[in-house]
């Protein structure tokens, strides 16, 4: 009798465990189906289809159609015929909603930058700091053309701030074409939100060292700078590399400054450039930067590689001027250009374009600063604004062909300077 009772209890417990296990299997099956359905909905929403038609988001569908239209144009060739340019591949809501000829405070200054897909992960922190219109020119070739198109579309789809503020442009070799990533399971699998897109970009970070690219392809940095510049109608433009960061609140401070003082047409505003150890957080203000500068955690940009390229900025004067910040941005002092200064600056959209013959490493920014000088521009150094490059630039970390490229571009720079004499015949300035 006692044994019979024990058997009955055992059967009840066993039955209960079986029921629990069955319920868990049903639950897991439900979750799997739900996740699969959610993924299918994500894909249909991204690419179109019945789910998208039933649950249409007009603004997202419009973005998709604009991308289709941009790609269907086949892009345009650059002046050399070597590159294909898809200008405004994806427009931000800010650009799309802008009325022709109208200007808002946000449209006074745009940040323009350029990159390959392996540095695009920096966009997240750059936009978090900038929080205003941003124009990004991306260079891709080979399989990266497809990857770049898919990931840029995903960024504009999943990331609200990117949707609102970032214009994307794509440059590839003239023999390559970009296409809409129809049902691209490979590149879109697992993308569910903005964070997942940036996680995917992280897997491509630092794929190539500096300008070293597969297939011996030249990185057309000055073409990219011009494409990014040309993608905005703003009155002023700041052009920096993707792995650099401006000081906080620069947009707001610059707007307040130009409302106080009318800038001259021949004036550009220099932002002293620094580089910081990788382990350090990028400083937001001049006070934070100077503190790190004084203990050697921050130093002038290119201090080890080409100190003469930034020395004319006069870092000592800048660091010691306006030590007690008032929160008001102004001009600290004005300089004339001297060779081989290559400052980062905010300039009116009327400044000369970068010479697109310069590619890869060497003289690409010096040539443009040189032309500004010959054209009669003066360089006004801002009192508390700056840009910072992530990581120290040191010897030995560049790609193998750096010195060879530098020599080639030095020869090109000589002929470029001769050409300026013809372009600006009345100028008495030389470089």
Wavefront OBJ file of the C-alpha trace (Angstrom):
o trace
v 0.000 0.000 0.000
v 2.763 2.405 0.959
v 4.712 1.485 -2.195
v 1.615 2.072 -4.334
v 1.241 5.601 -2.944
v 4.886 6.349 -3.734
v 4.392 5.185 -7.333
v 1.335 7.391 -7.707
v 3.220 10.471 -6.455
v 6.104 9.675 -8.793
v 3.710 9.441 -11.745
v 2.125 12.793 -10.841
v 5.542 14.516 -10.564
v 6.703 12.949 -13.816
v 3.532 14.031 -15.590
v 3.953 17.568 -14.258
v 7.539 17.703 -15.475
v 6.490 16.459 -18.903
v 3.760 19.102 -19.075
v 6.260 21.841 -18.092
v 8.735 20.598 -20.708
v 5.986 20.553 -23.341
v 4.917 24.077 -22.436
v 8.545 25.249 -22.701
v 8.826 23.695 -26.152
v 5.607 25.412 -27.239
v 6.870 28.719 -25.814
v 10.258 28.408 -27.534
v 8.535 27.497 -30.783
v 6.309 30.558 -30.422
v 9.333 32.789 -29.769
v 11.153 31.347 -32.776
v 8.153 31.909 -35.040
v 7.626 35.384 -33.627
v 11.297 36.270 -34.170
v 11.148 34.835 -37.682
v 8.001 36.800 -38.411
v 9.617 39.933 -36.959
v 12.698 39.403 -39.153
v 10.522 38.832 -42.225
v 8.661 42.015 -41.405
v 11.973 43.865 -41.056
v 13.050 42.676 -44.485
v 9.693 43.411 -46.093
v 9.679 46.850 -44.482
v 13.221 47.488 -45.741
v 12.682 46.247 -49.274
v 8.930 46.357 -49.922
v 6.350 43.578 -50.160
v 2.951 42.717 -48.727
v 3.813 43.450 -45.098
v 5.218 46.830 -46.054
v 2.071 47.669 -48.032
v -0.192 46.698 -45.138
v 1.895 48.604 -42.578
v 3.356 51.350 -44.735
v 5.548 54.028 -43.168
v 5.342 56.779 -45.808
v 8.538 58.528 -44.758
v 10.548 55.273 -44.828
v 9.088 54.174 -48.161
v 9.911 57.598 -49.573
v 13.496 57.214 -48.379
v 13.674 53.842 -50.118
v 12.288 55.285 -53.350
v 14.731 58.187 -53.237
v 17.578 55.688 -52.876
v 16.240 53.687 -55.838
v 16.063 56.861 -57.908
v 19.596 57.955 -56.943
v 20.997 54.575 -57.934
v 18.991 54.328 -61.155
v 20.684 57.502 -62.409
v 23.954 55.562 -62.616
v 25.781 58.432 -60.928
v 28.056 60.859 -62.758
v 31.727 60.623 -63.677
v 34.246 62.927 -62.045
v 36.397 65.229 -64.190
v 39.085 62.567 -64.603
v 36.633 59.881 -65.672
v 38.176 57.487 -63.147
v 35.396 57.645 -60.552
v 31.614 57.373 -60.448
v 29.860 59.729 -58.019
v 26.420 59.163 -56.520
v 25.724 62.577 -55.049
v 22.976 62.630 -52.420
v 22.671 58.862 -52.462
v 20.524 59.280 -49.341
v 19.285 62.671 -48.205
v 18.526 63.578 -44.624
v 15.087 64.785 -43.580
v 16.718 68.164 -42.964
v 17.864 68.460 -46.598
v 14.690 66.946 -48.053
v 12.388 69.308 -46.148
v 14.423 72.412 -46.954
v 12.706 74.887 -49.217
v 14.811 76.245 -52.115
v 16.451 79.542 -51.184
v 15.440 79.300 -47.527
v 17.967 79.321 -44.689
v 17.629 78.395 -41.029
v 20.103 78.683 -38.194
v 20.898 74.971 -38.569
v 21.806 75.590 -42.196
v 24.497 78.174 -41.436
v 27.227 75.572 -40.868
v 27.568 71.978 -42.078
v 30.288 69.507 -41.199
v 31.613 67.677 -44.281
v 33.666 64.513 -43.978
v 34.920 61.543 -45.985
v 35.742 57.910 -45.309
v 35.880 54.341 -46.500
v 33.468 51.810 -45.028
v 36.088 50.696 -42.480
v 36.016 54.081 -40.700
v 32.257 54.679 -40.931
v 31.792 53.376 -37.378
v 33.150 56.767 -36.208
v 29.948 58.392 -37.486
v 28.063 57.475 -34.318
v 30.297 59.421 -31.914
v 30.873 62.232 -34.430
v 27.152 62.868 -34.832
v 26.604 62.574 -31.095
v 29.107 65.417 -30.630
v 28.018 67.508 -33.640
v 24.186 67.121 -33.595
v 23.717 69.280 -36.692
v 23.739 68.794 -40.504
v 26.470 66.430 -41.666
v 27.554 65.548 -45.217
v 29.435 62.235 -45.630
v 31.249 61.103 -48.795
v 32.106 57.379 -48.794
v 34.601 55.700 -51.117
v 34.098 52.012 -51.836
v 35.293 49.551 -54.420
v 34.787 45.884 -55.240
v 32.527 44.039 -52.785
v 32.547 47.080 -50.517
v 30.311 48.977 -52.985
v 27.448 46.594 -52.225
v 28.261 46.551 -48.512
v 28.431 50.356 -48.312
v 25.104 50.793 -50.128
v 23.357 48.276 -47.873
v 24.779 49.610 -44.615
v 24.151 53.262 -45.477
v 20.548 52.369 -46.262
v 20.292 50.513 -42.951
v 21.755 53.487 -41.058
v 19.235 55.850 -42.618
v 16.439 53.381 -41.867
v 17.169 52.430 -38.254
v 18.900 55.520 -36.815
v 16.573 58.504 -36.206
v 19.354 61.075 -35.786
v 21.017 59.935 -39.003
v 17.667 60.106 -40.785
v 17.274 63.641 -39.514
v 20.730 65.101 -40.194
v 23.081 63.040 -42.391
v 23.407 63.209 -46.189
v 25.333 60.321 -47.748
v 27.252 60.386 -51.035
v 28.987 57.399 -52.611
v 32.101 57.357 -54.816
v 33.380 54.225 -56.552
v 35.534 53.414 -59.569
v 33.996 54.403 -62.906
v 33.767 50.757 -63.966
v 31.674 49.864 -60.911
v 28.011 50.583 -60.253
v 25.977 50.554 -57.069
v 22.578 48.893 -56.954
v 19.665 48.694 -54.554
v 20.291 45.875 -52.073
v 17.223 43.809 -53.027
v 16.490 41.110 -50.426
v 20.110 41.309 -49.271
v 20.021 38.635 -46.568
v 23.805 38.551 -46.294
v 24.283 42.165 -45.248
v 20.956 42.737 -43.475
v 20.657 39.522 -41.466
v 20.407 40.316 -37.767
v 19.953 44.083 -38.192
v 17.129 45.124 -35.904
v 18.039 48.586 -34.667
v 20.638 51.348 -34.932
v 23.025 49.683 -32.463
v 23.074 46.478 -34.515
v 24.026 48.409 -37.667
v 26.987 50.030 -35.932
v 27.974 46.633 -34.517
v 28.105 45.360 -38.100
v 30.251 48.338 -39.113
v 32.600 47.568 -36.211
v 33.423 44.240 -37.881
v 34.871 46.208 -40.808
v 36.806 48.778 -38.789
v 40.472 49.325 -39.601
v 40.269 46.806 -42.448
v 43.024 48.706 -44.233
v 45.902 50.718 -42.777
v 45.471 54.427 -43.536
v 45.313 54.779 -47.337
v 46.398 51.181 -48.040
v 43.590 49.554 -50.014
v 43.202 46.211 -51.751
v 43.874 46.027 -55.467
v 46.329 48.936 -55.377
v 43.403 51.385 -55.552
v 44.066 55.092 -54.889
v 41.970 56.817 -52.229
v 40.663 60.051 -53.861
v 40.606 62.159 -50.692
v 40.291 65.570 -52.366
v 37.503 64.387 -54.680
v 35.674 63.069 -51.629
v 36.133 66.360 -49.792
v 34.647 68.230 -52.752
v 31.741 65.786 -53.032
v 30.956 66.204 -49.327
v 31.245 69.984 -49.639
v 29.070 70.041 -52.726
v 26.369 68.088 -50.952
v 25.404 71.037 -48.780
v 23.894 74.481 -49.340
v 25.162 75.867 -46.028
v 26.812 79.269 -45.896
v 29.853 77.842 -44.042
v 31.489 74.420 -44.129
v 33.922 72.619 -41.833
v 35.821 69.830 -43.624
v 37.512 67.248 -41.401
v 38.450 63.569 -41.632
v 36.041 60.995 -40.222
v 38.388 60.061 -37.357
v 38.480 63.606 -36.008
v 36.175 65.269 -33.498
v 35.261 68.968 -33.123
v 34.885 70.688 -29.775
v 31.441 70.576 -28.186
v 28.763 73.150 -29.071
v 30.870 74.454 -31.962
v 27.855 74.884 -34.248
v 25.935 76.990 -31.737
v 28.994 79.020 -30.722
v 29.983 79.746 -34.318
v 26.463 80.878 -35.190
v 26.452 83.256 -32.208
v 29.855 84.619 -33.257
v 28.912 85.433 -36.844
v 25.720 87.078 -35.658
v 27.864 89.371 -33.484
v 30.474 90.139 -36.133
v 30.040 90.063 -39.893
v 32.830 87.875 -41.303
v 34.727 89.121 -44.327
v 34.355 87.233 -47.600
v 38.102 86.539 -47.621
v 38.290 85.101 -44.084
v 38.487 81.492 -42.905
v 38.343 80.442 -39.261
v 41.094 78.092 -38.103
v 40.466 75.384 -35.519
v 43.759 74.322 -33.886
v 44.222 70.595 -34.490
v 45.372 68.124 -31.841
v 45.780 64.384 -31.421
v 45.020 62.388 -28.290
v 46.074 59.026 -26.896
v 43.619 56.277 -27.836
v 42.831 55.520 -24.216
v 41.618 59.026 -23.500
v 38.107 60.418 -23.826
v 37.881 63.218 -26.405
v 37.779 66.563 -24.529
v 34.686 68.709 -25.005
v 35.999 72.140 -24.044
v 39.233 74.107 -24.283
v 39.711 73.858 -20.519
v 39.566 70.051 -20.681
v 41.874 69.953 -23.697
v 44.484 72.292 -22.181
v 44.573 70.186 -19.007
v 45.389 67.073 -21.063
v 47.793 69.058 -23.254
v 49.819 70.148 -20.224
v 50.390 66.551 -19.101
v 51.237 65.239 -22.578
v 48.056 63.244 -23.186
v 47.158 65.655 -26.008
v 49.664 67.147 -28.452
v 49.596 69.184 -31.696
v 48.365 67.242 -34.711
v 51.176 65.578 -36.689
v 53.733 66.654 -34.069
v 55.867 63.562 -34.684
v 55.327 63.205 -38.450
v 55.390 66.795 -39.689
v 55.620 69.415 -36.934
v 56.072 72.194 -39.515
v 52.672 71.331 -41.028
v 50.834 72.665 -37.967
v 53.406 74.859 -36.182
v 52.184 78.127 -37.803
v 48.968 77.737 -35.771
v 51.094 78.941 -32.813
v 49.869 76.480 -30.198
v 51.609 78.260 -27.346
v 49.746 81.486 -28.039
v 46.444 79.664 -28.426
v 46.808 77.600 -25.241
v 47.728 80.671 -23.179
v 45.102 83.009 -24.626
v 41.703 83.226 -23.002
v 42.725 80.771 -20.321
v 39.554 81.529 -18.393
v 36.799 80.590 -20.830
v 33.796 82.882 -21.031
v 31.756 80.540 -23.216
v 31.922 83.077 -26.040
v 33.674 82.076 -29.239
v 35.724 84.752 -30.989
v 38.833 85.295 -33.080
v 41.966 85.067 -30.925
v 44.454 86.254 -33.593
v 44.899 86.333 -37.360
v 47.744 84.780 -39.365
v 49.107 84.746 -42.887
v 49.697 81.358 -44.466
v 53.255 80.018 -44.560
v 54.487 76.847 -46.219
v 53.702 74.003 -45.341
v 50.784 74.910 -43.053
v 47.651 72.781 -43.560
v 45.094 74.105 -41.077
v 41.595 72.766 -40.498
v 39.126 75.619 -40.803
v 35.540 76.763 -41.189
v 35.210 78.602 -44.480
v 32.495 80.150 -46.627
v 31.214 77.907 -49.397
v 32.967 80.226 -51.873
v 36.477 79.028 -50.934
v 38.334 77.251 -53.787
v 37.733 73.535 -54.158
v 40.414 70.977 -53.314
v 42.556 69.959 -56.278
v 41.343 66.471 -57.193
v 44.634 65.449 -58.823
v 45.969 64.849 -55.316
v 45.187 61.341 -54.036
v 46.539 59.104 -51.321
v 49.134 60.590 -48.961
v 50.776 64.003 -49.160
v 50.005 67.633 -50.104
v 46.257 67.128 -50.545
v 45.299 69.714 -47.907
v 48.463 71.832 -48.139
v 47.682 72.537 -51.796
v 44.249 73.902 -50.926
v 45.584 76.078 -48.070
v 48.256 77.368 -50.426
v 45.578 78.370 -52.948
v 43.558 80.142 -50.258
v 46.659 82.195 -49.474
v 47.292 83.112 -53.128
v 43.597 83.925 -53.566
v 43.887 86.522 -50.774
v 42.282 84.767 -47.804
v 43.345 85.467 -44.246
v 43.370 82.864 -41.484
v 41.616 83.839 -38.233
v 42.305 81.433 -35.359
v 39.262 80.798 -33.162
v 39.716 81.383 -29.447
v 38.289 78.183 -27.957
v 37.213 75.845 -30.783
v 39.403 72.953 -31.894
v 39.479 69.530 -33.559
v 41.025 66.358 -32.148
v 42.270 63.261 -33.958
v 41.694 59.951 -32.193
v 45.085 58.460 -31.424
v 48.669 59.684 -31.801
v 50.060 59.700 -35.329
v 53.426 57.955 -35.114
v 56.135 56.731 -37.459
v 55.852 53.118 -38.534
v 52.065 52.927 -38.425
v 51.518 54.066 -41.998
v 51.082 51.928 -45.080
v 54.199 50.836 -46.980
v 53.796 53.195 -49.949
v 53.421 56.384 -47.897
v 56.856 57.840 -48.745
v 56.506 56.947 -52.428
v 53.125 58.687 -52.591
v 54.525 61.712 -50.767
v 57.322 62.068 -53.352
v 54.886 61.812 -56.260
v 52.568 64.408 -54.741
v 55.506 66.716 -54.015
v 56.245 66.814 -57.758
v 52.562 67.440 -58.435
v 52.559 70.256 -55.860
v 55.336 72.072 -57.717
v 53.317 72.144 -60.937
v 50.198 73.067 -58.937
v 51.943 76.172 -57.563
v 53.000 77.206 -61.063
v 49.384 76.893 -62.162
v 48.258 79.294 -59.430
v 50.291 82.077 -61.069
v 48.074 81.768 -64.126
v 44.880 81.279 -62.145
v 45.503 84.382 -59.977
v 47.563 86.702 -62.238
v 46.956 89.820 -60.148
v 47.959 88.211 -56.832
v 51.336 89.128 -55.380
v 51.213 86.166 -52.986
v 53.205 83.016 -53.653
v 53.654 79.703 -51.885
l 1 2 3 4 5 6 7 8 9 10 11 12 13 14 15 16 17 18 19 20 21 22 23 24 25 26 27 28 29 30 31 32 33 34 35 36 37 38 39 40 41 42 43 44 45 46 47 48 49 50 51 52 53 54 55 56 57 58 59 60 61 62 63 64 65 66 67 68 69 70 71 72 73 74 75 76 77 78 79 80 81 82 83 84 85 86 87 88 89 90 91 92 93 94 95 96 97 98 99 100 101 102 103 104 105 106 107 108 109 110 111 112 113 114 115 116 117 118 119 120 121 122 123 124 125 126 127 128 129 130 131 132 133 134 135 136 137 138 139 140 141 142 143 144 145 146 147 148 149 150 151 152 153 154 155 156 157 158 159 160 161 162 163 164 165 166 167 168 169 170 171 172 173 174 175 176 177 178 179 180 181 182 183 184 185 186 187 188 189 190 191 192 193 194 195 196 197 198 199 200 201 202 203 204 205 206 207 208 209 210 211 212 213 214 215 216 217 218 219 220 221 222 223 224 225 226 227 228 229 230 231 232 233 234 235 236 237 238 239 240 241 242 243 244 245 246 247 248 249 250 251 252 253 254 255 256 257 258 259 260 261 262 263 264 265 266 267 268 269 270 271 272 273 274 275 276 277 278 279 280 281 282 283 284 285 286 287 288 289 290 291 292 293 294 295 296 297 298 299 300 301 302 303 304 305 306 307 308 309 310 311 312 313 314 315 316 317 318 319 320 321 322 323 324 325 326 327 328 329 330 331 332 333 334 335 336 337 338 339 340 341 342 343 344 345 346 347 348 349 350 351 352 353 354 355 356 357 358 359 360 361 362 363 364 365 366 367 368 369 370 371 372 373 374 375 376 377 378 379 380 381 382 383 384 385 386 387 388 389 390 391 392 393 394 395 396 397 398 399 400 401 402 403 404 405 406 407 408 409 410 411 412 413 414 415 416 417 418 419 420 421 422 423 424 425 426 427 428 429 430 431
